[in-house]
């Protein structure tokens, strides 16, 4: 039986079926895997004899740069309140004496004229004595202060009463340097209730040396000049531009402001008489009348002091007249004196000019004639 199972010598081994080979190979593979898995598992459970490597991770945070810090201006330190020392109570003052009653001046316009260069020409009432000598420079004049007056809101407006047309002739005496003079003068005044025309001529030996001419209209307040001219060797003029409120001069002098009631150097004599004739009681002795008076290159505030009535003995007869004086207020200024006669509607019956150097001309009424009549 045994020999039947063993192969005979020299015989080829019998072939194994293929599935057995595959099973053996699979068994080997499984065994190898199990061995490997067991080794790996043991290795993982075996404590490590080498220190574990530790990784330290650092996080770097990058922040943007902070904006520059702008320091706010420091507020000023608070001021310490200083408590003023109490003032001692004022000593009682004795009651002032009662003031004397003030005499209210009656200006035609109380506002002061704007500062302007003084005019070396002689005023309206000047005789021709100044024409023969050299022109004198005028010094700057301080601002004129108008005399105190009642408030314009409470003061009634001035009224004027103009005389009728007339022609007045004057004889005159004067002095130029050390030489006496014999002069003549003529004032012709014409008006029709709406417009006026006034002309003053002065001369010597039948020769007219100087002529002044004033033209304009007549309003509720009296004379309102439009043009004033002064002729000696040549004519110069000033124009009253009322719509612009200016006085414009023909010799290119800068214009000046025109004030209400302004007059020129000829019409001022006639306007003063018209104001006093309109309300004589208004203009009391020691009062004053202030009028902006325009020459040929300036406008100044002329203040006339009202004086007493005087009795005059003139070539034309005896008259009672009110005297008005405009005093010099600066170097080289002139003193102007007027005598206005109520009997002639307060027309001038005498006027006198005295210059700073002592030269003077004194015009006295010689004859009264109708306006426009024969010489």
ChimeraX attribute file (.defattr): number of C-alpha atoms within 10 A of each C-alpha:
attribute: neighborCount
match mode: 1-to-1
recipient: residues
	/A:1	5
	/A:2	6
	/A:3	7
	/A:4	7
	/A:5	7
	/A:6	9
	/A:7	12
	/A:8	10
	/A:9	7
	/A:10	6
	/A:11	7
	/A:12	8
	/A:13	10
	/A:14	7
	/A:15	6
	/A:16	8
	/A:17	8
	/A:18	8
	/A:19	9
	/A:20	10
	/A:21	11
	/A:22	11
	/A:23	11
	/A:24	11
	/A:25	12
	/A:26	12
	/A:27	12
	/A:28	12
	/A:29	12
	/A:30	12
	/A:31	12
	/A:32	12
	/A:33	12
	/A:34	12
	/A:35	12
	/A:36	12
	/A:37	12
	/A:38	12
	/A:39	12
	/A:40	12
	/A:41	11
	/A:42	11
	/A:43	11
	/A:44	10
	/A:45	9
	/A:46	9
	/A:47	8
	/A:48	9
	/A:49	6
	/A:50	6
	/A:51	6
	/A:52	7
	/A:53	6
	/A:54	6
	/A:55	6
	/A:56	6
	/A:57	6
	/A:58	6
	/A:59	6
	/A:60	6
	/A:61	6
	/A:62	6
	/A:63	6
	/A:64	6
	/A:65	6
	/A:66	6
	/A:67	6
	/A:68	6
	/A:69	6
	/A:70	6
	/A:71	6
	/A:72	6
	/A:73	6
	/A:74	6
	/A:75	6
	/A:76	6
	/A:77	6
	/A:78	6
	/A:79	6
	/A:80	6
	/A:81	6
	/A:82	6
	/A:83	6
	/A:84	6
	/A:85	6
	/A:86	6
	/A:87	6
	/A:88	6
	/A:89	6
	/A:90	6
	/A:91	6
	/A:92	6
	/A:93	6
	/A:94	6
	/A:95	6
	/A:96	6
	/A:97	6
	/A:98	6
	/A:99	6
	/A:100	6
	/A:101	6
	/A:102	10
	/A:103	14
	/A:104	18
	/A:105	24
	/A:106	24
	/A:107	24
	/A:108	22
	/A:109	19
	/A:110	24
	/A:111	17
	/A:112	17
	/A:113	24
	/A:114	17
	/A:115	17
	/A:116	18
	/A:117	15
	/A:118	19
	/A:119	20
	/A:120	19
	/A:121	19
	/A:122	21
	/A:123	20
	/A:124	22
	/A:125	26
	/A:126	25
	/A:127	29
	/A:128	26
	/A:129	24
	/A:130	19
	/A:131	16
	/A:132	9
	/A:133	10
	/A:134	7
	/A:135	11
	/A:136	13
	/A:137	13
	/A:138	15
	/A:139	14
	/A:140	13
	/A:141	15
	/A:142	9
	/A:143	14
	/A:144	16
	/A:145	13
	/A:146	20
	/A:147	16
	/A:148	15
	/A:149	16
	/A:150	12
	/A:151	8
	/A:152	10
	/A:153	7
	/A:154	7
	/A:155	10
	/A:156	9
	/A:157	12
	/A:158	17
	/A:159	16
	/A:160	21
	/A:161	19
	/A:162	22
	/A:163	17
	/A:164	14
	/A:165	17
	/A:166	19
	/A:167	20
	/A:168	22
	/A:169	21
	/A:170	24
	/A:171	20
	/A:172	22
	/A:173	16
	/A:174	21
	/A:175	17
	/A:176	19
	/A:177	12
	/A:178	8
	/A:179	8
	/A:180	14
	/A:181	15
	/A:182	14
	/A:183	24
	/A:184	22
	/A:185	23
	/A:186	21
	/A:187	22
	/A:188	19
	/A:189	23
	/A:190	19
	/A:191	19
	/A:192	11
	/A:193	12
	/A:194	10
	/A:195	15
	/A:196	19
	/A:197	17
	/A:198	21
	/A:199	19
	/A:200	21
	/A:201	21
	/A:202	25
	/A:203	19
	/A:204	17
	/A:205	9
	/A:206	9
	/A:207	11
	/A:208	15
	/A:209	19
	/A:210	21
	/A:211	20
	/A:212	23
	/A:213	22
	/A:214	24
	/A:215	21
	/A:216	19
	/A:217	16
	/A:218	17
	/A:219	12
	/A:220	11
	/A:221	18
	/A:222	21
	/A:223	27
	/A:224	24
	/A:225	27
	/A:226	17
	/A:227	18
	/A:228	26
	/A:229	22
	/A:230	22
	/A:231	14
	/A:232	13
	/A:233	9
	/A:234	7
	/A:235	14
	/A:236	17
	/A:237	19
	/A:238	26
	/A:239	19
	/A:240	24
	/A:241	16
	/A:242	15
	/A:243	7
	/A:244	9
	/A:245	14
	/A:246	15
	/A:247	25
	/A:248	22
	/A:249	23
	/A:250	15
	/A:251	12
	/A:252	8
	/A:253	14
	/A:254	12
	/A:255	19
	/A:256	21
	/A:257	18
	/A:258	23
	/A:259	21
	/A:260	16
	/A:261	20
	/A:262	25
	/A:263	28
	/A:264	30
	/A:265	25
	/A:266	26
	/A:267	27
	/A:268	22
	/A:269	21
	/A:270	22
	/A:271	26
	/A:272	28
	/A:273	26
	/A:274	23
	/A:275	25
	/A:276	24
	/A:277	24
	/A:278	19
	/A:279	13
	/A:280	13
	/A:281	9
	/A:282	16
	/A:283	20
	/A:284	17
	/A:285	18
	/A:286	15
	/A:287	21
	/A:288	26
	/A:289	24
	/A:290	25
	/A:291	28
	/A:292	26
	/A:293	24
	/A:294	30
	/A:295	26
	/A:296	25
	/A:297	24
	/A:298	22
	/A:299	28
	/A:300	24
	/A:301	22
	/A:302	24
	/A:303	24
	/A:304	23
	/A:305	19
	/A:306	21
	/A:307	18
	/A:308	12
	/A:309	16
	/A:310	14
	/A:311	13
	/A:312	16
	/A:313	12
	/A:314	17
	/A:315	12
	/A:316	16
	/A:317	10
	/A:318	10
	/A:319	19
	/A:320	16
	/A:321	24
	/A:322	21
	/A:323	21
	/A:324	26
	/A:325	20
	/A:326	19
	/A:327	16
	/A:328	16
	/A:329	15
	/A:330	14
	/A:331	14
	/A:332	18
	/A:333	24
	/A:334	25
	/A:335	19
	/A:336	21
	/A:337	19
	/A:338	25
	/A:339	27
	/A:340	27
	/A:341	23
	/A:342	17
	/A:343	10
	/A:344	17
	/A:345	18
	/A:346	26
	/A:347	25
	/A:348	24
	/A:349	25
	/A:350	23
	/A:351	25
	/A:352	21
	/A:353	24
	/A:354	23
	/A:355	20
	/A:356	13
	/A:357	12
	/A:358	12
	/A:359	18
	/A:360	24
	/A:361	25
	/A:362	21
	/A:363	27
	/A:364	25
	/A:365	22
	/A:366	19
	/A:367	16
	/A:368	16
	/A:369	14
	/A:370	14
	/A:371	16
	/A:372	12
	/A:373	8
	/A:374	6
	/A:375	6
